[in-house]
């Protein structure tokens, strides 16, 4: 692993710890319940995608959460800057992680297949 990759992983790790803390300090209690699954930074660490656990939110709820997160983004970025003493914070983009849901579905299918094989 190169030094640049290590710095990238370190930034992603720090952001995945700091962002939930920043969300918990916001006045909107709905944002406190969001679970951050993963943070992926771009190569230059100028942008970061924050993946959120979709955990049974309806499409309407997701739309509302995304609207609230877009409004709160500057506050969260400012919190990250002050907390870490960074000169510049990556621009955060929030998304619901659909891959997490798909992987759970696949795991359930494998469990069903295993049970059927045991019965035969």
N, C-alpha and C positions, 0 to 999 in steps of 0.2 A: 504494500500500500504506500502510495506516495504521500508526501507531506501535505499536498493540496487536498487529497482525499481524506486525510485524517482531520484537517481543519473543517472540511465540509461535514463530515460525520459528527464532529464535536458541536458545530453550529446547529445541526439538526437535533441532536440530543438535548442541547440547552433549550432550544425553542419548544421541544415537546414537553419540557418541564415547566417553562415559564408561561406559556400560553394558557394552560388550565388555571394557573395562579392568577393571571390577568383577568380571565373570564370570571373567576370567583369574586373579584373585587368590583365588578361592574354592578350598577344598580338594577339591571334587568335580571331578575331571579331565574328566568327561563334559560338564560345562557349558562347558568351555573351547572345545569344538569348535562351539558354536552360532554361527550367523551372524545378526546383526541386520540386517534389511533396511530397516526404517523405524520411526520413532517418531512417533506422532501425539498431540498434547496437546489437551485440551479447551480451550475458550475461556478459562476462568479459570486455566488451567495447574494445576488441582488434581488432575487425572487424566491418565495417559498410557498409551496402548496401544503395546506393543512388539511389532512383527511380526518373527517368526523364520522363516528359510528352512527349509522342511520337508524339503529335499533327501534324498529317499529314506528317510525314517524310517518304520518301520511304525507302525501305530496303537498297539501296545503300547509301543513306544519313545517315542512322542509323549506318551502318558499318563504314563510315568515321568518324562520331562523336565518336563512341566507340574507334576507333584507336587514335584519338586526345586526348580523355579523359585518355586513358591508358598512353599516353606520359606525360600528364599534372598532373597525380596523385601525383607524389612526390612534385611538386610545390604547389599543393593545400594542401597536408598534412603539408608541411612546413609552409604555411600561417596560417593554423589552430593552429599549435604549437606556433608560434610567437604571434598570435593575442590573444590567451587565456592564454599563459604562461604555457601550459601543459608540463609535462615531456615526455609524449608519446601520439601520436595521433592514433586513430583507422586506420587500413588499409582500405582504401576506395575501394569499388567495385561499378561500375556504371552499371545500367540496365535501359532499357526502360520499363515503367510500362504498361503492357498489361491489367492489371485488370482495370485500369482507363478507357480505351477504351471500355472494355466489359461492365462496369457499365453504361457508357453513352448509349450504344446500348440497354441495358435492360430498361433504363429509357425511351428511345424513344419508345420502344415497349409498355410499360405501358401507355404512352400518347396516342398511336394509339388505344389501347384497350378501354381506357376511352372515346375517341371520338366516337368509334363505338357503345359503350353502350349508349351514349347520343343520338345518332341518332335513336336508336331502341325504 
